[in-house]
Amino acid sequence: MKAWSALAWFAIQQQQQQKSLLFTRCAFVSSSRTTTSTRLVTTARGNGDICPSLPYHPSILSGITRCNMSTTAADTSDIDDIDVAENLRLVRESIRSAKSPYPDKHVRLVAVSKTKPIELLLKAYDEGGCRIFGENYARELVEKVPLMADDVQWHFIGNLQSNKANMLVNAFDDVSRLVVETVDKFKLATKLNNAVAGKQGKLRVFVQVNTSGEESKSGCEPAEVSELCEQITTECENLELMGLMTIGAPGDMSCFDTLVSCRDTVQGKLGVELELSMGMSGDYVQAIEKGSTNVRVGSTIFGARNYANKA
Protein backbone atom coordinates (compact mmCIF):
# COMPACT_ATOMS: atom_id res chain seq x y z
CA MET A 1 0.00 0.00 0.00
CA LYS A 2 2.84 2.36 0.86
CA ALA A 3 4.56 1.49 -2.42
CA TRP A 4 1.39 2.33 -4.36
CA SER A 5 1.09 5.67 -2.53
CA ALA A 6 4.65 6.54 -3.39
CA LEU A 7 4.06 5.76 -7.05
CA ALA A 8 0.86 7.80 -7.07
CA TRP A 9 2.65 10.74 -5.44
CA PHE A 10 5.41 10.53 -8.04
CA ALA A 11 2.87 10.44 -10.88
CA ILE A 12 1.09 13.52 -9.51
CA GLN A 13 4.36 15.41 -9.23
CA GLN A 14 5.25 14.53 -12.83
CA GLN A 15 1.83 15.68 -14.03
CA GLN A 16 2.17 18.98 -12.20
CA GLN A 17 5.61 19.56 -13.66
CA GLN A 18 4.33 18.88 -17.17
CA LYS A 19 1.37 21.21 -16.62
CA SER A 20 3.72 23.94 -15.40
CA LEU A 21 5.90 23.50 -18.48
CA LEU A 22 2.91 23.69 -20.79
CA PHE A 23 1.69 26.90 -19.15
CA THR A 24 5.15 28.42 -19.47
CA ARG A 25 5.45 27.56 -23.16
CA CYS A 26 1.93 28.70 -23.90
CA ALA A 27 2.42 32.04 -22.15
CA PHE A 28 5.64 32.44 -24.13
CA VAL A 29 3.87 32.43 -27.47
CA SER A 30 0.47 33.87 -26.56
CA SER A 31 -0.82 37.20 -27.71
CA SER A 32 -4.06 38.93 -26.79
CA ARG A 33 -6.57 41.53 -27.65
CA THR A 34 -6.02 44.91 -26.07
CA THR A 35 -7.84 48.19 -26.39
CA THR A 36 -4.98 49.60 -28.42
CA SER A 37 -4.74 46.48 -30.63
CA THR A 38 -1.17 46.00 -29.40
CA ARG A 39 0.07 42.45 -28.95
CA LEU A 40 1.48 41.24 -25.66
CA VAL A 41 3.71 38.97 -27.70
CA THR A 42 6.18 41.32 -29.37
CA THR A 43 9.28 40.60 -31.34
CA ALA A 44 12.68 42.13 -31.76
CA ARG A 45 12.17 43.20 -35.36
CA GLY A 46 15.89 43.22 -36.09
CA ASN A 47 16.38 39.46 -35.77
CA GLY A 48 12.87 38.03 -35.39
CA ASP A 49 13.57 36.67 -31.92
CA ILE A 50 10.66 36.57 -29.51
CA CYS A 51 11.03 39.01 -26.66
CA PRO A 52 12.23 37.13 -23.53
CA SER A 53 10.01 38.93 -21.02
CA LEU A 54 6.42 38.07 -21.86
CA PRO A 55 3.52 38.33 -19.41
CA TYR A 56 1.03 35.58 -18.71
CA HIS A 57 -2.38 36.61 -19.98
CA PRO A 58 -5.83 35.22 -19.11
CA SER A 59 -6.69 34.78 -22.79
CA ILE A 60 -5.08 31.34 -22.46
CA LEU A 61 -8.11 29.09 -22.14
CA SER A 62 -7.47 26.62 -19.32
CA GLY A 63 -3.83 26.36 -20.32
CA ILE A 64 -3.57 22.69 -21.08
CA THR A 65 -6.00 22.54 -24.02
CA ARG A 66 -4.53 25.54 -25.78
CA CYS A 67 -0.94 24.57 -25.12
CA ASN A 68 -1.54 21.08 -26.41
CA MET A 69 -2.77 22.64 -29.64
CA SER A 70 0.22 24.93 -29.96
CA THR A 71 3.06 22.66 -28.92
CA THR A 72 2.28 19.06 -29.81
CA ALA A 73 1.40 19.47 -33.48
CA ALA A 74 5.08 19.90 -34.28
CA ASP A 75 8.34 19.49 -32.40
CA THR A 76 10.35 22.61 -31.68
CA SER A 77 13.06 21.33 -33.99
CA ASP A 78 10.52 20.94 -36.80
CA ILE A 79 9.33 24.51 -36.28
CA ASP A 80 12.88 25.84 -36.39
CA ASP A 81 13.52 23.99 -39.66
CA ILE A 82 10.62 25.69 -41.46
CA ASP A 83 11.56 29.03 -43.01
CA VAL A 84 8.06 30.46 -43.12
CA ALA A 85 9.19 33.93 -44.19
CA GLU A 86 11.16 32.60 -47.16
CA ASN A 87 8.28 30.30 -48.14
CA LEU A 88 5.88 33.25 -48.06
CA ARG A 89 8.28 35.30 -50.17
CA LEU A 90 8.48 32.56 -52.82
CA VAL A 91 4.69 32.10 -52.93
CA ARG A 92 4.14 35.85 -53.29
CA GLU A 93 6.70 35.95 -56.07
CA SER A 94 4.88 33.15 -57.87
CA ILE A 95 1.58 35.00 -57.47
CA ARG A 96 3.07 38.17 -58.96
CA SER A 97 4.52 36.20 -61.87
CA ALA A 98 1.27 34.40 -62.68
CA LYS A 99 -0.47 35.66 -65.80
CA SER A 100 -3.91 36.61 -64.53
CA PRO A 101 -6.65 37.58 -67.01
CA TYR A 102 -7.36 40.42 -64.56
CA PRO A 103 -3.92 42.04 -64.08
CA ASP A 104 -5.44 45.05 -62.33
CA LYS A 105 -7.05 42.92 -59.62
CA HIS A 106 -5.21 42.08 -56.42
CA VAL A 107 -4.77 38.39 -55.62
CA ARG A 108 -5.28 37.67 -51.94
CA LEU A 109 -3.03 35.06 -50.32
CA VAL A 110 -4.67 33.08 -47.52
CA ALA A 111 -2.01 31.23 -45.50
CA VAL A 112 -3.75 28.01 -44.49
CA SER A 113 -2.58 27.27 -40.96
CA LYS A 114 -4.92 24.40 -40.06
CA THR A 115 -3.37 21.96 -37.54
CA LYS A 116 -0.30 24.17 -37.30
CA PRO A 117 1.08 25.29 -33.90
CA ILE A 118 0.72 28.91 -32.90
CA GLU A 119 4.50 29.34 -33.05
CA LEU A 120 4.40 28.99 -36.84
CA LEU A 121 1.59 31.50 -37.18
CA LEU A 122 3.61 33.96 -35.12
CA LYS A 123 6.63 33.40 -37.38
CA ALA A 124 4.44 34.06 -40.41
CA TYR A 125 3.10 37.22 -38.78
CA ASP A 126 6.37 38.61 -37.44
CA GLU A 127 8.92 37.47 -39.99
CA GLY A 128 6.75 37.03 -43.08
CA GLY A 129 4.32 39.93 -42.69
CA CYS A 130 1.33 37.61 -43.05
CA ARG A 131 -2.02 39.02 -41.90
CA ILE A 132 -4.50 36.54 -43.42
CA PHE A 133 -4.80 32.99 -42.09
CA GLY A 134 -7.12 30.15 -43.09
CA GLU A 135 -8.48 27.44 -40.82
CA ASN A 136 -10.57 24.34 -41.51
CA TYR A 137 -11.81 23.52 -38.01
CA ALA A 138 -14.09 25.89 -36.13
CA ARG A 139 -12.77 25.13 -32.66
CA GLU A 140 -9.16 25.47 -33.75
CA LEU A 141 -9.86 28.86 -35.31
CA VAL A 142 -11.68 30.05 -32.19
CA GLU A 143 -8.77 29.00 -30.00
CA LYS A 144 -6.18 30.73 -32.17
CA VAL A 145 -7.96 34.07 -32.57
CA PRO A 146 -7.09 35.54 -29.11
CA LEU A 147 -3.49 34.35 -29.48
CA MET A 148 -2.91 36.54 -32.51
CA ALA A 149 -3.04 40.29 -33.07
CA ASP A 150 -6.25 42.16 -33.82
CA ASP A 151 -5.15 43.12 -37.33
CA VAL A 152 -5.24 39.47 -38.43
CA GLN A 153 -8.06 38.42 -40.75
CA TRP A 154 -9.34 34.86 -40.61
CA HIS A 155 -10.81 32.78 -43.42
CA PHE A 156 -12.82 29.71 -42.47
CA ILE A 157 -12.37 27.24 -45.32
CA GLY A 158 -13.66 23.96 -43.88
CA ASN A 159 -17.04 22.31 -43.76
CA LEU A 160 -19.04 24.32 -41.21
CA GLN A 161 -21.85 22.61 -39.34
CA SER A 162 -24.71 25.03 -38.75
CA ASN A 163 -24.66 24.30 -35.00
CA LYS A 164 -21.14 25.77 -34.83
CA ALA A 165 -22.04 29.04 -36.51
CA ASN A 166 -22.56 30.89 -33.21
CA MET A 167 -19.29 29.62 -31.74
CA LEU A 168 -17.36 30.75 -34.80
CA VAL A 169 -18.94 34.20 -35.03
CA ASN A 170 -18.72 34.86 -31.29
CA ALA A 171 -14.92 34.66 -31.44
CA PHE A 172 -15.04 38.16 -32.96
CA ASP A 173 -16.27 41.52 -31.72
CA ASP A 174 -15.90 42.88 -35.25
CA VAL A 175 -17.08 40.19 -37.66
CA SER A 176 -15.52 41.94 -40.64
CA ARG A 177 -12.30 40.19 -39.50
CA LEU A 178 -13.87 36.86 -40.47
CA VAL A 179 -14.60 35.42 -43.91
CA VAL A 180 -16.55 32.16 -44.25
CA GLU A 181 -15.69 30.62 -47.62
CA THR A 182 -17.84 27.51 -47.37
CA VAL A 183 -21.49 28.56 -47.38
CA ASP A 184 -23.26 25.93 -49.49
CA LYS A 185 -26.81 26.00 -48.11
CA PHE A 186 -29.30 28.72 -47.30
CA LYS A 187 -29.79 27.12 -43.85
CA LEU A 188 -26.14 27.79 -43.01
CA ALA A 189 -26.35 31.32 -44.40
CA THR A 190 -29.37 31.98 -42.19
CA LYS A 191 -27.59 30.62 -39.11
CA LEU A 192 -24.61 32.88 -39.77
CA ASN A 193 -26.84 35.86 -40.47
CA ASN A 194 -28.64 35.39 -37.14
CA ALA A 195 -25.37 34.88 -35.25
CA VAL A 196 -23.98 38.16 -36.58
CA ALA A 197 -27.01 40.22 -35.56
CA GLY A 198 -26.01 43.03 -33.19
CA LYS A 199 -22.28 42.68 -33.83
CA GLN A 200 -19.97 45.22 -35.41
CA GLY A 201 -19.48 44.90 -39.16
CA LYS A 202 -20.82 42.51 -41.76
CA LEU A 203 -19.73 38.93 -42.19
CA ARG A 204 -18.26 38.31 -45.63
CA VAL A 205 -19.01 34.95 -47.23
CA PHE A 206 -18.21 32.91 -50.31
CA VAL A 207 -20.65 30.39 -51.75
CA GLN A 208 -18.90 27.04 -52.14
CA VAL A 209 -19.58 25.19 -55.39
CA ASN A 210 -18.95 21.49 -56.01
CA THR A 211 -17.42 21.85 -59.47
CA SER A 212 -16.04 18.30 -59.67
CA GLY A 213 -19.24 16.40 -58.91
CA GLU A 214 -17.42 14.31 -56.30
CA GLU A 215 -19.62 13.05 -53.45
CA SER A 216 -16.74 13.58 -51.02
CA LYS A 217 -16.66 17.31 -51.77
CA SER A 218 -18.92 19.86 -50.13
CA GLY A 219 -20.59 22.65 -52.06
CA CYS A 220 -23.83 23.36 -53.85
CA GLU A 221 -24.39 22.17 -57.40
CA PRO A 222 -23.51 24.65 -60.17
CA ALA A 223 -27.18 24.82 -61.16
CA GLU A 224 -28.07 25.97 -57.62
CA VAL A 225 -25.51 28.77 -57.31
CA SER A 226 -27.58 31.65 -58.65
CA GLU A 227 -30.56 30.93 -56.40
CA LEU A 228 -28.40 30.63 -53.28
CA CYS A 229 -26.51 33.83 -54.06
CA GLU A 230 -29.78 35.68 -54.64
CA GLN A 231 -31.18 34.43 -51.32
CA ILE A 232 -28.08 35.60 -49.47
CA THR A 233 -28.07 39.05 -51.05
CA THR A 234 -31.79 39.66 -50.54
CA GLU A 235 -32.56 37.89 -47.25
CA CYS A 236 -29.35 37.96 -45.18
CA GLU A 237 -28.82 41.60 -44.27
CA ASN A 238 -25.86 40.86 -41.99
CA LEU A 239 -23.90 39.02 -44.67
CA GLU A 240 -21.90 40.37 -47.59
CA LEU A 241 -21.56 38.06 -50.57
CA MET A 242 -17.90 38.18 -51.52
CA GLY A 243 -17.66 35.56 -54.23
CA LEU A 244 -17.63 31.89 -55.18
CA MET A 245 -15.26 29.21 -53.92
CA THR A 246 -14.36 25.69 -55.01
CA ILE A 247 -12.07 22.80 -54.15
CA GLY A 248 -11.63 21.21 -57.54
CA ALA A 249 -10.47 17.69 -58.29
CA PRO A 250 -6.66 17.54 -58.28
CA GLY A 251 -5.26 18.21 -61.73
CA ASP A 252 -8.65 18.95 -63.29
CA MET A 253 -8.50 22.52 -64.54
CA SER A 254 -12.05 22.27 -65.88
CA CYS A 255 -13.25 22.74 -62.27
CA PHE A 256 -11.84 26.26 -62.41
CA ASP A 257 -13.60 26.88 -65.72
CA THR A 258 -16.87 25.75 -64.16
CA LEU A 259 -16.51 28.21 -61.28
CA VAL A 260 -15.71 31.05 -63.70
CA SER A 261 -18.87 30.19 -65.63
CA CYS A 262 -20.94 30.16 -62.42
CA ARG A 263 -19.49 33.54 -61.43
CA ASP A 264 -20.34 35.05 -64.83
CA THR A 265 -23.91 33.76 -64.58
CA VAL A 266 -24.45 35.14 -61.06
CA GLN A 267 -22.92 38.51 -61.94
CA GLY A 268 -25.16 38.81 -64.95
CA LYS A 269 -28.26 37.93 -62.93
CA LEU A 270 -27.60 39.95 -59.79
CA GLY A 271 -25.53 42.81 -61.19
CA VAL A 272 -22.78 42.37 -58.58
CA GLU A 273 -19.04 41.84 -58.92
CA LEU A 274 -17.81 38.62 -57.32
CA GLU A 275 -14.40 37.20 -56.49
CA LEU A 276 -13.19 33.69 -57.21
CA SER A 277 -11.55 31.62 -54.46
CA MET A 278 -9.82 28.68 -56.09
CA GLY A 279 -6.34 27.22 -56.05
CA MET A 280 -4.25 25.62 -53.32
CA SER A 281 -0.61 24.67 -52.85
CA GLY A 282 -0.47 22.41 -55.90
CA ASP A 283 -2.36 24.55 -58.39
CA TYR A 284 -2.65 28.14 -57.19
CA VAL A 285 -0.65 29.52 -60.14
CA GLN A 286 -2.95 27.78 -62.63
CA ALA A 287 -5.96 29.02 -60.66
CA ILE A 288 -4.75 32.63 -60.91
CA GLU A 289 -4.27 32.17 -64.65
CA LYS A 290 -7.93 31.08 -64.78
CA GLY A 291 -9.03 34.19 -62.87
CA SER A 292 -8.76 33.39 -59.15
CA THR A 293 -8.46 36.43 -56.87
CA ASN A 294 -8.18 34.45 -53.62
CA VAL A 295 -5.76 31.52 -53.25
CA ARG A 296 -5.45 29.21 -50.25
CA VAL A 297 -1.89 28.00 -49.72
CA GLY A 298 -0.91 25.90 -46.72
CA SER A 299 1.73 23.16 -46.87
CA THR A 300 3.91 25.16 -49.28
CA ILE A 301 4.20 27.79 -46.54
CA PHE A 302 4.01 25.81 -43.30
CA GLY A 303 5.19 22.33 -44.31
CA ALA A 304 3.41 18.98 -44.11
CA ARG A 305 0.49 18.77 -41.70
CA ASN A 306 -0.13 16.73 -38.57
CA TYR A 307 -3.86 16.00 -38.23
CA ALA A 308 -3.59 14.48 -34.73
CA ASN A 309 -4.87 17.69 -33.10
CA LYS A 310 -7.65 18.76 -35.46
CA ALA A 311 -10.58 20.45 -33.74
C-alpha positions as CSV (number, residue, x, y, z in Angstrom):
1,M,0.0,0.0,0.0
2,K,2.8,2.4,0.9
3,A,4.6,1.5,-2.4
4,W,1.4,2.3,-4.4
5,S,1.1,5.7,-2.5
6,A,4.6,6.5,-3.4
7,L,4.1,5.8,-7.0
8,A,0.9,7.8,-7.1
9,W,2.6,10.7,-5.4
10,F,5.4,10.5,-8.0
11,A,2.9,10.4,-10.9
12,I,1.1,13.5,-9.5
13,Q,4.4,15.4,-9.2
14,Q,5.3,14.5,-12.8
15,Q,1.8,15.7,-14.0
16,Q,2.2,19.0,-12.2
17,Q,5.6,19.6,-13.7
18,Q,4.3,18.9,-17.2
19,K,1.4,21.2,-16.6
20,S,3.7,23.9,-15.4
21,L,5.9,23.5,-18.5
22,L,2.9,23.7,-20.8
23,F,1.7,26.9,-19.1
24,T,5.1,28.4,-19.5
25,R,5.5,27.6,-23.2
26,C,1.9,28.7,-23.9
27,A,2.4,32.0,-22.2
28,F,5.6,32.4,-24.1
29,V,3.9,32.4,-27.5
30,S,0.5,33.9,-26.6
31,S,-0.8,37.2,-27.7
32,S,-4.1,38.9,-26.8
33,R,-6.6,41.5,-27.7
34,T,-6.0,44.9,-26.1
35,T,-7.8,48.2,-26.4
36,T,-5.0,49.6,-28.4
37,S,-4.7,46.5,-30.6
38,T,-1.2,46.0,-29.4
39,R,0.1,42.5,-28.9
40,L,1.5,41.2,-25.7
41,V,3.7,39.0,-27.7
42,T,6.2,41.3,-29.4
43,T,9.3,40.6,-31.3
44,A,12.7,42.1,-31.8
45,R,12.2,43.2,-35.4
46,G,15.9,43.2,-36.1
47,N,16.4,39.5,-35.8
48,G,12.9,38.0,-35.4
49,D,13.6,36.7,-31.9
50,I,10.7,36.6,-29.5
51,C,11.0,39.0,-26.7
52,P,12.2,37.1,-23.5
53,S,10.0,38.9,-21.0
54,L,6.4,38.1,-21.9
55,P,3.5,38.3,-19.4
56,Y,1.0,35.6,-18.7
57,H,-2.4,36.6,-20.0
58,P,-5.8,35.2,-19.1
59,S,-6.7,34.8,-22.8
60,I,-5.1,31.3,-22.5
61,L,-8.1,29.1,-22.1
62,S,-7.5,26.6,-19.3
63,G,-3.8,26.4,-20.3
64,I,-3.6,22.7,-21.1
65,T,-6.0,22.5,-24.0
66,R,-4.5,25.5,-25.8
67,C,-0.9,24.6,-25.1
68,N,-1.5,21.1,-26.4
69,M,-2.8,22.6,-29.6
70,S,0.2,24.9,-30.0
71,T,3.1,22.7,-28.9
72,T,2.3,19.1,-29.8
73,A,1.4,19.5,-33.5
74,A,5.1,19.9,-34.3
75,D,8.3,19.5,-32.4
76,T,10.4,22.6,-31.7
77,S,13.1,21.3,-34.0
78,D,10.5,20.9,-36.8
79,I,9.3,24.5,-36.3
80,D,12.9,25.8,-36.4
81,D,13.5,24.0,-39.7
82,I,10.6,25.7,-41.5
83,D,11.6,29.0,-43.0
84,V,8.1,30.5,-43.1
85,A,9.2,33.9,-44.2
86,E,11.2,32.6,-47.2
87,N,8.3,30.3,-48.1
88,L,5.9,33.3,-48.1
89,R,8.3,35.3,-50.2
90,L,8.5,32.6,-52.8
91,V,4.7,32.1,-52.9
92,R,4.1,35.9,-53.3
93,E,6.7,36.0,-56.1
94,S,4.9,33.1,-57.9
95,I,1.6,35.0,-57.5
96,R,3.1,38.2,-59.0
97,S,4.5,36.2,-61.9
98,A,1.3,34.4,-62.7
99,K,-0.5,35.7,-65.8
100,S,-3.9,36.6,-64.5
101,P,-6.6,37.6,-67.0
102,Y,-7.4,40.4,-64.6
103,P,-3.9,42.0,-64.1
104,D,-5.4,45.1,-62.3
105,K,-7.1,42.9,-59.6
106,H,-5.2,42.1,-56.4
107,V,-4.8,38.4,-55.6
108,R,-5.3,37.7,-51.9
109,L,-3.0,35.1,-50.3
110,V,-4.7,33.1,-47.5
111,A,-2.0,31.2,-45.5
112,V,-3.8,28.0,-44.5
113,S,-2.6,27.3,-41.0
114,K,-4.9,24.4,-40.1
115,T,-3.4,22.0,-37.5
116,K,-0.3,24.2,-37.3
117,P,1.1,25.3,-33.9
118,I,0.7,28.9,-32.9
119,E,4.5,29.3,-33.0
120,L,4.4,29.0,-36.8
121,L,1.6,31.5,-37.2
122,L,3.6,34.0,-35.1
123,K,6.6,33.4,-37.4
124,A,4.4,34.1,-40.4
125,Y,3.1,37.2,-38.8
126,D,6.4,38.6,-37.4
127,E,8.9,37.5,-40.0
128,G,6.7,37.0,-43.1
129,G,4.3,39.9,-42.7
130,C,1.3,37.6,-43.0
131,R,-2.0,39.0,-41.9
132,I,-4.5,36.5,-43.4
133,F,-4.8,33.0,-42.1
134,G,-7.1,30.2,-43.1
135,E,-8.5,27.4,-40.8
136,N,-10.6,24.3,-41.5
137,Y,-11.8,23.5,-38.0
138,A,-14.1,25.9,-36.1
139,R,-12.8,25.1,-32.7
140,E,-9.2,25.5,-33.7
141,L,-9.9,28.9,-35.3
142,V,-11.7,30.0,-32.2
143,E,-8.8,29.0,-30.0
144,K,-6.2,30.7,-32.2
145,V,-8.0,34.1,-32.6
146,P,-7.1,35.5,-29.1
147,L,-3.5,34.3,-29.5
148,M,-2.9,36.5,-32.5
149,A,-3.0,40.3,-33.1
150,D,-6.3,42.2,-33.8
151,D,-5.1,43.1,-37.3
152,V,-5.2,39.5,-38.4
153,Q,-8.1,38.4,-40.7
154,W,-9.3,34.9,-40.6
155,H,-10.8,32.8,-43.4
156,F,-12.8,29.7,-42.5
157,I,-12.4,27.2,-45.3
158,G,-13.7,24.0,-43.9
159,N,-17.0,22.3,-43.8
160,L,-19.0,24.3,-41.2
161,Q,-21.8,22.6,-39.3
162,S,-24.7,25.0,-38.7
163,N,-24.7,24.3,-35.0
164,K,-21.1,25.8,-34.8
165,A,-22.0,29.0,-36.5
166,N,-22.6,30.9,-33.2
167,M,-19.3,29.6,-31.7
168,L,-17.4,30.8,-34.8
169,V,-18.9,34.2,-35.0
170,N,-18.7,34.9,-31.3
171,A,-14.9,34.7,-31.4
172,F,-15.0,38.2,-33.0
173,D,-16.3,41.5,-31.7
174,D,-15.9,42.9,-35.3
175,V,-17.1,40.2,-37.7
176,S,-15.5,41.9,-40.6
177,R,-12.3,40.2,-39.5
178,L,-13.9,36.9,-40.5
179,V,-14.6,35.4,-43.9
180,V,-16.5,32.2,-44.3
181,E,-15.7,30.6,-47.6
182,T,-17.8,27.5,-47.4
183,V,-21.5,28.6,-47.4
184,D,-23.3,25.9,-49.5
185,K,-26.8,26.0,-48.1
186,F,-29.3,28.7,-47.3
187,K,-29.8,27.1,-43.9
188,L,-26.1,27.8,-43.0
189,A,-26.4,31.3,-44.4
190,T,-29.4,32.0,-42.2
191,K,-27.6,30.6,-39.1
192,L,-24.6,32.9,-39.8
193,N,-26.8,35.9,-40.5
194,N,-28.6,35.4,-37.1
195,A,-25.4,34.9,-35.3
196,V,-24.0,38.2,-36.6
197,A,-27.0,40.2,-35.6
198,G,-26.0,43.0,-33.2
199,K,-22.3,42.7,-33.8
200,Q,-20.0,45.2,-35.4
201,G,-19.5,44.9,-39.2
202,K,-20.8,42.5,-41.8
203,L,-19.7,38.9,-42.2
204,R,-18.3,38.3,-45.6
205,V,-19.0,35.0,-47.2
206,F,-18.2,32.9,-50.3
207,V,-20.7,30.4,-51.8
208,Q,-18.9,27.0,-52.1
209,V,-19.6,25.2,-55.4
210,N,-19.0,21.5,-56.0
211,T,-17.4,21.9,-59.5
212,S,-16.0,18.3,-59.7
213,G,-19.2,16.4,-58.9
214,E,-17.4,14.3,-56.3
215,E,-19.6,13.0,-53.5
216,S,-16.7,13.6,-51.0
217,K,-16.7,17.3,-51.8
218,S,-18.9,19.9,-50.1
219,G,-20.6,22.6,-52.1
220,C,-23.8,23.4,-53.8
221,E,-24.4,22.2,-57.4
222,P,-23.5,24.7,-60.2
223,A,-27.2,24.8,-61.2
224,E,-28.1,26.0,-57.6
225,V,-25.5,28.8,-57.3
226,S,-27.6,31.6,-58.7
227,E,-30.6,30.9,-56.4
228,L,-28.4,30.6,-53.3
229,C,-26.5,33.8,-54.1
230,E,-29.8,35.7,-54.6
231,Q,-31.2,34.4,-51.3
232,I,-28.1,35.6,-49.5
233,T,-28.1,39.1,-51.0
234,T,-31.8,39.7,-50.5
235,E,-32.6,37.9,-47.3
236,C,-29.4,38.0,-45.2
237,E,-28.8,41.6,-44.3
238,N,-25.9,40.9,-42.0
239,L,-23.9,39.0,-44.7
240,E,-21.9,40.4,-47.6
241,L,-21.6,38.1,-50.6
242,M,-17.9,38.2,-51.5
243,G,-17.7,35.6,-54.2
244,L,-17.6,31.9,-55.2
245,M,-15.3,29.2,-53.9
246,T,-14.4,25.7,-55.0
247,I,-12.1,22.8,-54.2
248,G,-11.6,21.2,-57.5
249,A,-10.5,17.7,-58.3
250,P,-6.7,17.5,-58.3
251,G,-5.3,18.2,-61.7
252,D,-8.7,18.9,-63.3
253,M,-8.5,22.5,-64.5
254,S,-12.0,22.3,-65.9
255,C,-13.2,22.7,-62.3
256,F,-11.8,26.3,-62.4
257,D,-13.6,26.9,-65.7
258,T,-16.9,25.8,-64.2
259,L,-16.5,28.2,-61.3
260,V,-15.7,31.0,-63.7
261,S,-18.9,30.2,-65.6
262,C,-20.9,30.2,-62.4
263,R,-19.5,33.5,-61.4
264,D,-20.3,35.1,-64.8
265,T,-23.9,33.8,-64.6
266,V,-24.4,35.1,-61.1
267,Q,-22.9,38.5,-61.9
268,G,-25.2,38.8,-65.0
269,K,-28.3,37.9,-62.9
270,L,-27.6,40.0,-59.8
271,G,-25.5,42.8,-61.2
272,V,-22.8,42.4,-58.6
273,E,-19.0,41.8,-58.9
274,L,-17.8,38.6,-57.3
275,E,-14.4,37.2,-56.5
276,L,-13.2,33.7,-57.2
277,S,-11.5,31.6,-54.5
278,M,-9.8,28.7,-56.1
279,G,-6.3,27.2,-56.1
280,M,-4.3,25.6,-53.3
281,S,-0.6,24.7,-52.9
282,G,-0.5,22.4,-55.9
283,D,-2.4,24.5,-58.4
284,Y,-2.6,28.1,-57.2
285,V,-0.6,29.5,-60.1
286,Q,-3.0,27.8,-62.6
287,A,-6.0,29.0,-60.7
288,I,-4.7,32.6,-60.9
289,E,-4.3,32.2,-64.6
290,K,-7.9,31.1,-64.8
291,G,-9.0,34.2,-62.9
292,S,-8.8,33.4,-59.2
293,T,-8.5,36.4,-56.9
294,N,-8.2,34.5,-53.6
295,V,-5.8,31.5,-53.2
296,R,-5.5,29.2,-50.3
297,V,-1.9,28.0,-49.7
298,G,-0.9,25.9,-46.7
299,S,1.7,23.2,-46.9
300,T,3.9,25.2,-49.3
301,I,4.2,27.8,-46.5
302,F,4.0,25.8,-43.3
303,G,5.2,22.3,-44.3
304,A,3.4,19.0,-44.1
305,R,0.5,18.8,-41.7
306,N,-0.1,16.7,-38.6
307,Y,-3.9,16.0,-38.2
308,A,-3.6,14.5,-34.7
309,N,-4.9,17.7,-33.1
310,K,-7.7,18.8,-35.5
311,A,-10.6,20.4,-33.7
